[in-house]
Amino acid sequence: MKTRTMTDAIKAMTYLMPAKDAQAPPFSRTKHISLYFALAVAAMTPHRIWAAVPAVDNANGASNVLAVSATLCGTLTSTGTFATRVYLYWGEADGGTVFGNWAHTKSLGIKTAGPLSVEVAGLTPNRMYNYRFFAKNQDGEVWASPAANFQTLNSAGPMPINLRSTARFTILAGAAITTMGEGVINGDVGASPISGSAIGIPPPQVNGTIYAVDATGTQAPNVVVDPVLLTAAKGDLTLAYIEARDKTPVPTGTFLNPGAGNLAGLNLIPGLYKFTTTTLITGDDVTLTGGPNDVWIFQIKYDLQVGSMVHVILAGGAQARNVYWQVGTSATIGTFAVFKGTILADQAITMDTSSTMEGRALAFEAGVVFNGDGGDLPTPAVPEFTAIFRTNSISATVVLQTTPYFLLTLQTCPDLLLANWMTVTNDTPSASPWTYIDFAATETETQRFYRAFLTQ
């Protein structure tokens, strides 16, 4: 089993009882685990009748709005002559003037009068968001009013293919899976309807589970007989293949047969591409340039042939999880080639000696030949907390966007001390968003933090 922990900016989320001081810990970035948490702290300050409260607004709205990030602007027009702390609150719902109704918060620290500008990331494409600034000094506090709103852009390219339960497989085949090498596969392997004896990859080469329809093959702790799961996965493969093949609108212009069918030397923007002949990547590399949520889908009528030593290069933050190759017949990855993306082939898939893949080899009718040095599942997207709220006095509800069919671990902690993090559940969601009700989060608690990560 290979564990992948996601890296992402910390996102503060408040769900607890309203409090006058809603300062949240500063954002940071971790190397291995993405943390998501909330904090509420109560404080009372005396009223000074001779001093002025600060003044703040959301002037100028959002700028640099992209699919997953934006810069939120405002103005601290007056500090009231005292040191003034400023906070930013944002989320899909307008939380009004109640701290706990906002999904995210960030402290800007003590600010002087003037423009405010905060870049926020981890947003969802094509969503409407609201935000407000909040300012306080020793003499009072004020919310910017009204809330400002903005809509994130759509990700470039089409919507990603819904892989359903095939997402867990690095290799899934309808016939024999063979190998002549010692390359390691990170992810699950399965074959159906062919018998388990046709799976020829030694179990020690698989960091994951080998699923078989029967017990005729090699037996090992990571070999599981589960014909029902495999039947469902093959059915999901059919749905994913059809979705990719029939994706519209029908490509035209530069998206139809680019490079006259040979992608060598091309730099392709996100989009839906169609090839009416066999597709080649031979003689030179191909580069896919785009952001981390942008999508490429290649509709290939016949074969896909990737030449020896050719690389599929991802640039600009592009991710292998968002690249799909629908192949009408068979695909071949040449020796020493480096391939990115999920292959959905009607027939066979062959990975030649010393080739590598970050993606999936999903062959419906025929088999998969794995002679490469390695096959890795694409890194899934970081789980994202979309809501934490309380509807009663005995529990809190936690909602996350996550990648289905990957093991999700949710942990909680009362104080952010490393030794105090405790796992509250491990689950493998079959859909996203995923909801968990935490009955340990009673109303007697003053604060509770959450973090989540995926394992594959």
DADA-V464743 format. One line per field, one symbol per residue. ss: DSSP state (H for helix, E for strand, L for the rest). psi: psi as a letter, one per 20 degrees, with the letter a starting at -180 (. if undefined). burial: 1 if it has 24 or more other C-alpha atoms within 12 Angstrom, else 0. A space follows every 10 residues. Layout:
# DADA-V464743
ss: ???
psi: ???
burial: ???
This chain:
# DADA-V464743
ss: LLLLLLLLEL EELLLLLLLL ELLLLLLLEL LLLLEEELLL ELLLLLLLLL LLLLEEELLL LEELLLLLEE EEEEEEEELL LLLEEEEEEE ELLLLLLLHH HLLEEEEEEE ELLEEEEEEE ELLLLLLEEE EEEEEEELLE EEELLLLEEE ELLLLLLLLL LLLHHHHHEE EEELLLEELL LLLEEELEEE ELLLLHHHEL LLHHHEELLE EELLLLLLLL LLEEELHHHH HHHHHHHHHH HHHHHLLLLL LLHHHELHHH HELLLLEELL EEEEELLLEE ELLLLEEEEL LLLLLEEEEE LLLEEELLLL EEEEELLLLH HHEEEEELLL EEELLLLEEE EEEEELLLEE ELLLLEEEEE EEELLLLEEE LLLEEELLLL LLLEEEEEEL LLLLLEEEEE ELLLLLEEEE EEELLLLHHH LEEEEEELLL LLLEEEEELL LLLLLLLLEE EEEEEL
psi: pppppqpqpp ppppiaqqqh okpqqqqrpr hhppqprqpp pqqpqqpoii rqqrpqrkqi bqrlpahjrq ppqapnhqij jrppqqqppr rhqoickogi iqhqqppiap qrpaqqpppq ajrpqlqpqq qqqpqqaiia qqqpprqqrr pqqqqqarqq poiciihiph ppribqorqj akqpporqqq ppjqrhiioj pphiiomapo pqiakiappr hjppomhggh ggghghgggg gggghjprqp qrciiolqkk ioipiqoprq aoqppjappq nqhrrqpopa rijqpppoop hcqpoprpjq poppqjjqqh ijppoopher qporpjqoqp rppnqhcrpp orpjqqpnbq nopggaapon jrhqppqqpr qppppiqorp iaijrqpppq proqjqpppp qrqijjpgij ppphqpqnqi rprpppooii mriiqhqpqq qqrqp.
burial: 0001111111 1111111101 1111101000 0011111111 1000000000 0011111110 1110111111 1111111111 0111111111 1111111111 1111111100 1110011111 1111101111 1111111111 1111101111 1111111111 1111111111 1111111110 0011111111 1111111111 1110111111 1111001100 0011100011 1011111111 1111101000 1000111110 1111010111 1111110111 1100111111 1111111111 1111111111 1111000111 1111111111 1111111111 1111111111 1111111111 1111111111 1111111111 1111111111 0000011111 1111111111 1111000000 0000101110 0101111101 1000001111 111111
